[in-house]
């Protein structure tokens, strides 16, 4: 739907940043040559992504939501989250089974036999060790997920033993994450290593075990996936998939109505999506998602310097009405701090009750106008920021919504008191565990704490909760976060999908942890 769920992380230093920046400028052909400039015909499923995407489809570099449309179809991890369900459930993928030691430090995985990588290399425990090592070597955004790993042992070809430095109840969730460690052919990593751990090669090729191979890449424009003949699982019905990147929603919608393309992923506003209700040419669907829309408060805003004022601001936000007006069926109001459904509501209820008179005593900022930032390419952010601004203005508090480019919005903390007073921003967690949310949103080191707000004692609270197998341990962290009133979760965004009527399997092809992503092997044509 937008670039607002794009991942940014400052937890790890990226030694390969300069290399990656150079790779983004490349337009290259993949394993089977340059992608054609037109649709692939009856045998090719064409999906249009309405979003910018230029990150290399390298599972240790990509930290972008749109890129999962390539990575989740070409690579696999040891475990995964089950598709087609609304509750994050960890299921086997390349590991058939696993055990965890009593002290929570050692994870023993038994691998599937008979799996091959796309270059023909057989899957063995050597690939597990090599893939974990490469993630640390590349040291890009998702590297933190293996930060606690001290060793990966390979007692035999089908057994991998991973040892942690300290117990981490979220570890399996991080492995199941769409951004988690994917297994990469050790042959490719050795043969194509170069001086960047094979990053150049994996910009236009893949080296995974998934149902599809990346057979063509025009960076930021289009990608071609071809079903892998040696896949260990059920063979995909769709043998060829073309992913096109576009920003003109109207043009793509006309193509879909004419049957020139098969699907549109994301970045649809309420009006566009609901205009297809009852259409004979286009099928609309939504799928539950952990993507959460939030209101951030700038801790350096003199207008909201007192916690009581911040609470009054939140109490005056009629989120049900605002979401209905701005988003309709594309968003569901929430009272939970963490993504709705991640934990029991008793753990993280925000304790905000709507009060129509709450804004009466707020007054106006010294600047004269409340400034509400949003990611400029985010349809949902724009709609809600403008609606919130309109309601503040109607209440006698002049307000305006201010667009920031996808890159610059991550630097608004640097503007300090001169920056916007608020931000409306949508985020999805790396994994279906509260640690994956709390650590990235509410700590300045997390990368998505946009204004750099701090919660006293939160680091210790998260360390304690992380060592517990009971997610209720995060209640204390939630209480501390809620007490600051720097963040207010207002709604859960649904993934939106438009397809031609004959496309089948769309619900089974989606995942609650992935935003605007399709697992093409589950799709068919009826």
C-alpha positions in Angstrom: 0.0 0.0 0.0 2.8 2.4 0.7 6.4 2.8 1.6 5.5 3.4 5.2 6.1 -0.2 6.2 9.6 -0.1 4.7 12.1 -1.3 7.2 14.9 0.8 8.6 17.2 -0.3 11.3 20.2 1.3 13.1 21.0 -1.5 15.4 23.9 -2.7 13.3 26.5 -0.9 11.4 26.5 -1.9 7.7 30.0 -2.5 6.4 28.5 -3.1 3.0 26.5 0.1 2.7 28.7 1.6 0.0 28.6 -1.6 -2.0 24.8 -1.8 -1.7 24.4 1.8 -2.7 26.3 1.1 -5.9 24.3 -1.9 -6.7 21.0 0.0 -6.5 22.0 1.9 -9.6 22.4 -1.2 -11.7 19.9 -2.3 -14.3 20.9 -5.8 -15.3 19.7 -9.0 -16.7 19.3 -12.1 -14.5 20.0 -15.7 -15.1 17.9 -16.0 -18.2 18.5 -12.5 -19.7 16.6 -9.3 -19.8 12.9 -9.2 -18.9 10.6 -8.2 -21.7 8.9 -4.8 -21.6 5.4 -6.3 -22.1 3.3 -8.9 -20.3 4.4 -12.5 -20.7 1.3 -13.9 -22.3 -1.1 -16.7 -21.2 1.6 -18.7 -19.4 2.8 -15.7 -17.3 1.1 -14.4 -14.2 1.7 -10.6 -14.2 1.4 -8.8 -10.8 1.9 -5.0 -10.4 3.4 -3.6 -7.2 2.2 0.0 -6.6 5.3 1.0 -4.7 8.9 2.0 -5.2 11.4 -0.9 -4.9 15.1 -0.7 -5.6 16.6 -2.8 -2.8 18.6 -5.9 -4.1 16.7 -9.1 -3.7 19.4 -10.4 -1.4 17.9 -11.9 1.8 20.7 -10.6 3.9 20.4 -7.0 2.5 16.7 -6.6 1.7 14.8 -4.8 4.5 12.0 -3.6 2.4 8.4 -5.0 2.4 8.0 -5.0 -1.4 11.2 -7.1 -1.8 9.6 -10.0 0.0 7.6 -10.7 -3.2 10.9 -11.9 -4.6 12.6 -13.3 -1.5 9.7 -15.2 -0.1 9.2 -17.0 -3.4 12.8 -17.9 -4.1 14.3 -18.5 -0.6 13.3 -20.5 2.4 14.4 -20.6 6.0 14.5 -23.3 8.7 11.0 -22.4 9.9 8.3 -20.1 8.7 5.0 -18.6 9.7 2.0 -20.5 8.4 0.3 -18.8 5.4 -3.4 -18.2 5.2 -4.1 -17.8 8.9 -4.5 -14.7 11.1 -2.5 -15.9 14.1 1.3 -16.2 13.7 2.0 -19.9 13.9 5.5 -21.3 13.4 5.7 -24.3 11.1 8.5 -26.4 9.6 10.1 -25.3 6.4 13.6 -26.6 5.6 13.8 -28.0 9.1 11.4 -30.9 9.6 11.7 -30.7 13.3 13.6 -29.1 16.1 14.3 -29.2 19.8 15.3 -26.6 22.4 17.5 -27.3 25.4 16.2 -26.8 28.9 18.4 -23.8 29.4 17.0 -22.2 26.2 20.5 -21.8 24.7 20.7 -24.7 22.2 18.4 -25.3 19.2 18.9 -28.5 17.3 17.3 -28.6 13.8 16.8 -31.7 11.7 16.8 -30.8 8.0 14.7 -32.2 5.2 16.4 -34.8 3.0 16.4 -34.5 -0.8 16.2 -30.7 -1.0 18.4 -28.9 -3.6 19.3 -25.3 -4.2 18.6 -23.8 -7.6 22.2 -24.4 -8.6 21.7 -28.1 -7.9 23.7 -28.1 -4.6 22.1 -30.5 -2.0 20.8 -29.0 1.2 23.0 -30.0 4.1 23.9 -28.5 7.5 26.9 -26.8 5.8 24.4 -24.4 4.2 22.9 -23.5 7.6 26.4 -22.6 9.0 27.3 -20.7 5.8 24.0 -18.8 5.8 24.2 -17.8 9.4 27.8 -16.7 8.9 27.0 -14.7 5.8 24.3 -12.7 7.6 26.8 -11.6 10.2 29.4 -10.8 7.5 27.1 -8.7 5.4 25.9 -7.0 8.6 22.9 -5.2 7.1 19.6 -4.4 8.8 18.3 -7.9 9.6 21.7 -9.0 11.0 20.5 -8.3 14.5 18.4 -11.4 14.4 21.4 -13.6 14.8 23.2 -11.3 17.1 22.9 -13.7 20.0 24.2 -16.7 18.0 27.7 -17.9 19.2 28.0 -21.0 17.2 26.4 -23.2 14.5 27.6 -26.8 14.7 27.1 -29.5 12.0 27.4 -33.0 13.6 26.0 -34.6 10.4 24.6 -33.6 7.0 21.0 -33.2 8.2 21.6 -31.8 11.7 22.4 -28.2 12.6 22.9 -27.1 16.2 22.6 -23.4 16.9 23.8 -22.1 20.3 22.9 -18.7 21.7 24.8 -16.5 24.2 21.7 -15.9 26.3 18.1 -17.3 26.3 15.9 -15.5 23.8 12.3 -16.6 23.7 11.8 -14.7 20.4 14.6 -16.6 18.6 12.4 -19.0 16.7 10.1 -16.1 15.7 13.1 -14.3 14.3 14.0 -17.4 12.3 10.4 -17.6 11.0 10.3 -13.9 10.2 10.1 -13.1 6.5 13.3 -11.1 7.2 14.9 -14.1 9.0 17.9 -16.1 7.9 17.2 -17.7 4.5 19.4 -20.7 3.5 21.7 -19.8 0.6 23.7 -22.3 -1.5 27.2 -22.6 0.0 28.5 -23.3 -3.5 27.2 -20.0 -4.8 28.6 -18.2 -1.7 32.0 -19.6 -2.4 32.1 -19.3 -6.2 30.6 -15.8 -6.3 32.1 -14.4 -3.1 34.1 -11.6 -4.8 35.0 -9.0 -2.2 31.4 -8.5 -1.0 30.2 -11.9 0.1 28.4 -12.5 -3.2 26.3 -9.4 -2.9 27.0 -8.3 -6.5 25.8 -11.7 -7.8 22.7 -11.8 -5.6 21.6 -8.5 -7.0 20.4 -10.1 -10.2 20.3 -13.9 -9.2 19.1 -16.0 -6.4 20.6 -19.0 -4.7 17.7 -20.3 -2.7 15.5 -23.5 -2.5 12.1 -21.9 -3.0 9.5 -22.8 -5.5 10.6 -20.1 -7.9 14.0 -19.0 -9.4 14.8 -15.3 -10.1 15.4 -15.5 -13.9 15.3 -11.8 -14.8 15.9 -8.5 -13.0 15.6 -4.9 -14.1 16.3 -3.2 -10.8 13.3 -1.1 -9.7 11.3 -1.9 -12.8 10.5 -5.6 -13.3 11.5 -9.1 -12.1 10.8 -12.5 -13.6 10.3 -15.6 -11.5 10.3 -19.1 -13.1 9.1 -22.3 -11.3 12.0 -24.4 -10.2 11.8 -27.9 -11.7 13.6 -29.5 -8.7 11.5 -28.0 -6.0 11.0 -30.4 -3.0 7.4 -29.4 -2.4 4.3 -29.2 -4.5 5.0 -27.8 -8.0 3.4 -24.4 -8.5 0.5 -24.1 -11.0 1.9 -20.8 -12.2 5.1 -21.6 -14.0 6.1 -18.0 -14.7 5.5 -14.8 -12.8 6.4 -11.2 -13.8 6.5 -8.5 -11.1 6.2 -5.0 -12.5 6.9 -1.9 -10.4 4.5 1.0 -11.0 3.4 4.1 -9.3 0.5 5.0 -11.5 -2.5 3.3 -9.8 -5.0 4.5 -12.4 -3.1 3.0 -15.3 -2.6 -0.3 -13.5 -6.3 -0.5 -12.6 -7.3 0.0 -16.2 -4.9 -2.8 -17.3 -6.5 -5.1 -14.7 -10.0 -4.3 -15.8 -9.0 -5.2 -19.4 -7.4 -8.4 -18.3 -3.9 -7.3 -19.4 -2.5 -8.0 -15.9 -3.5 -10.5 -13.2 -3.1 -8.7 -9.9 -2.4 -5.4 -8.2 -0.6 -5.3 -4.9 -0.9 -2.4 -2.4 -1.0 1.4 -2.2 -4.7 1.6 -2.9 -6.7 4.3 -1.2 -10.3 3.8 0.1 -11.9 5.3 -3.0 -9.9 3.3 -5.5 -10.4 0.0 -3.6 -14.1 0.4 -2.9 -14.8 1.5 -6.5 -14.4 -2.1 -7.6 -17.1 -3.4 -5.3 -19.5 -5.5 -7.4 -17.2 -5.4 -10.4 -17.4 -8.3 -12.8 -13.9 -7.7 -14.1 -12.0 -7.3 -10.8 -12.1 -9.2 -7.6 -11.3 -7.3 -4.4 -10.1 -8.9 -1.1 -8.4 -8.0 2.1 -6.3 -10.0 4.5 -5.6 -9.4 8.2 -2.1 -8.0 8.8 0.0 -6.9 11.8 0.8 -3.6 10.1 -0.2 -0.9 12.6 -0.9 2.7 12.0 0.4 5.0 14.8 0.5 8.6 15.9 4.0 9.6 17.1 4.5 12.6 19.3 7.7 14.7 19.0 9.2 14.8 22.5 10.7 18.2 21.7 7.4 19.7 20.7 6.7 22.5 23.3 3.0 22.1 22.5 2.9 18.6 24.0 5.7 18.9 26.6 3.5 17.6 29.4 2.4 14.0 29.5 -1.1 15.2 30.5 -1.3 17.2 27.2 -0.2 14.2 25.2 -2.9 12.0 26.9 -5.5 14.7 26.1 -4.4 14.7 22.5 -4.9 11.0 22.2 -8.2 11.0 24.1 -9.5 13.6 21.6 -8.7 11.3 18.6 -11.9 9.7 17.5 -10.0 6.8 15.8 -13.1 4.8 14.9 -14.6 7.8 13.1 -11.3 8.9 11.5 -10.5 5.4 10.2 -14.0 5.0 8.9 -13.9 8.3 7.0 -10.3 8.0 5.7 -9.8 4.3 5.3 -13.1 2.4 5.3 -12.6 -1.4 5.1 -8.8 -1.0 4.6 -8.2 -0.5 8.4 -9.6 -1.8 11.7 -9.4 0.4 14.9 -7.3 -1.0 17.7 -7.0 -0.4 21.4 -3.7 -2.4 21.7 -0.2 -0.9 21.8 1.3 -3.9 20.0 -0.1 -5.2 16.7 -3.7 -6.3 17.3 -3.8 -10.0 18.1 0.0 -10.4 18.8 -0.7 -10.7 22.6 -3.8 -10.8 24.7 -5.4 -7.3 25.0 -5.0 -7.4 28.8 -1.2 -7.1 28.4 -1.1 -4.0 26.3 -4.4 -2.1 26.4 -3.5 1.6 25.9 -6.1 2.8 28.4 -7.4 5.7 26.1 -11.1 6.5 26.1 -12.4 8.9 23.5 -13.4 12.3 25.0 -15.0 14.8 22.6 -13.9 17.7 24.8 -10.3 16.5 25.5 -8.8 19.0 23.1 -10.5 22.1 24.6 -7.6 22.9 26.9 -4.7 22.1 24.5 -4.3 25.5 22.9 -2.1 26.0 19.9 1.7 25.6 19.4 4.0 28.6 19.4 4.3 28.2 15.7 0.6 28.7 15.3 0.0 25.5 13.5 0.3 21.8 14.4 2.4 20.0 11.8 1.6 16.3 11.2 4.2 14.4 9.2 3.5 11.4 7.0 5.4 9.4 4.4 4.6 11.1 1.1 4.2 7.8 -0.8 1.8 6.4 1.8 -1.9 6.5 0.8 -3.0 5.5 4.3 -0.7 8.0 6.0 -1.8 10.8 3.9 -5.5 10.0 4.4 -5.3 9.8 8.1 -2.9 12.7 8.7 -5.2 15.0 6.6 -8.3 13.8 8.4 -6.7 14.3 11.8 -5.4 17.7 10.8 -8.9 18.7 9.6 -10.5 17.7 12.9 -7.9 19.6 14.9 -8.5 22.7 12.8 -12.2 22.3 13.3 -11.6 22.2 17.0 -9.8 25.5 16.8 -6.3 24.1 16.7 -4.9 25.0 13.3 -3.1 21.9 11.8 -1.6 20.8 8.5 -0.4 17.5 7.1 3.1 17.6 5.8 4.5 15.0 3.3 8.0 13.6 3.8 9.7 11.4 1.2 10.2 7.8 2.2 13.8 8.4 3.0 13.6 11.8 4.8 10.9 10.8 7.2 13.4 8.6 9.0 15.5 11.6 9.8 12.8 13.8 11.4 14.3 13.4 14.8 17.3 15.5 13.6 14.9 18.4 13.2 14.3 18.6 17.0 11.9 21.2 18.2 11.7 22.7 14.7 10.3 19.4 13.4 6.7 18.4 13.1 4.7 18.0 16.3 3.2 14.7 15.2 3.7 11.9 12.7 1.2 9.4 11.3 3.1 6.3 10.3 2.4 2.7 9.6 4.8 -0.1 10.7 4.8 -3.9 10.5 6.9 -6.0 12.8 9.8 -8.2 11.8 8.2 -11.1 13.5 5.1 -12.2 15.4 6.6 -11.7 18.8 6.2 -8.6 21.0 10.0 -8.2 21.2 10.1 -7.7 17.4 7.7 -4.7 17.9 8.8 -3.2 21.2 12.5 -3.2 20.3 12.2 -1.4 17.0 9.5 1.2 17.8 10.1 2.3 21.4 13.9 2.5 21.7 16.1 5.1 19.9 18.4 2.3 18.7 15.5 0.4 17.1 15.3 2.3 13.9 11.6 3.1 13.8 11.5 5.4 16.9 11.0 8.3 14.5 11.4 11.1 17.0 13.9 9.4 19.2 11.6 9.4 22.2 12.9 7.4 25.2 11.1 5.3 27.8 12.9 5.2 31.3 14.0 1.7 32.2 12.7 0.1 29.0 15.9 -1.6 28.0 16.0 -3.5 31.3 12.3 -4.4 31.0 12.8 -5.8 27.5 15.9 -7.8 28.5 13.9 -9.4 31.3 10.9 -10.1 29.1 13.1 -11.5 26.3 14.4 -14.2 28.7 10.9 -15.3 29.6 8.9 -17.9 27.6 5.7 -16.1 28.8 4.8 -13.1 26.6 2.9 -11.7 29.5 6.3 -10.6 30.7 5.9 -7.8 28.2 3.1 -6.2 30.2 5.5 -4.2 32.3 7.2 -2.9 29.2 3.8 -2.0 27.7 2.9 -0.1 30.9 6.1 1.9 30.8 5.6 2.8 27.1 2.0 3.7 27.6 2.9 5.9 30.6 4.9 8.2 28.3 2.1 8.9 25.8 4.6 9.3 23.0 3.0 6.7 20.8 -0.7 5.8 20.1 -1.6 2.8 18.0 -4.9 3.6 16.3 -5.6 0.9 13.7 -4.5 -2.3 12.0 -4.2 -2.1 8.2 -5.4 -4.8 6.0 -3.5 -6.1 3.0 -5.4 -5.2 -0.1 -5.5 -7.2 -3.3 -7.1 -6.7 -6.7 -7.1 -9.6 -9.1 -8.9 -10.8 -12.2 -11.9 -13.1 -11.2 -10.2 -16.4 -12.3 -7.3 -16.1 -9.9 -7.6 -18.6 -7.1 -5.8 -19.3 -3.8 -5.3 -15.6 -2.8 -6.1 -16.1 0.9 -3.7 -19.1 1.1 -1.0 -17.0 -0.6 -0.9 -14.3 2.1 0.7 -14.1 5.5 -0.2 -12.0 8.5 3.5 -11.0 8.9 3.9 -9.8 5.3 2.3 -6.6 3.9 1.2 -6.7 0.2 3.1 -9.9 -0.5 1.9 -13.0 -2.4 3.3 -16.5 -2.2 2.8 -17.3 -5.9 3.0 -21.1 -5.5 -0.4 -21.1 -3.8 -2.1 -19.3 -6.6 -3.9 -20.7 -9.7 -6.3 -19.8 -12.4 -9.8 -21.2 -12.1 
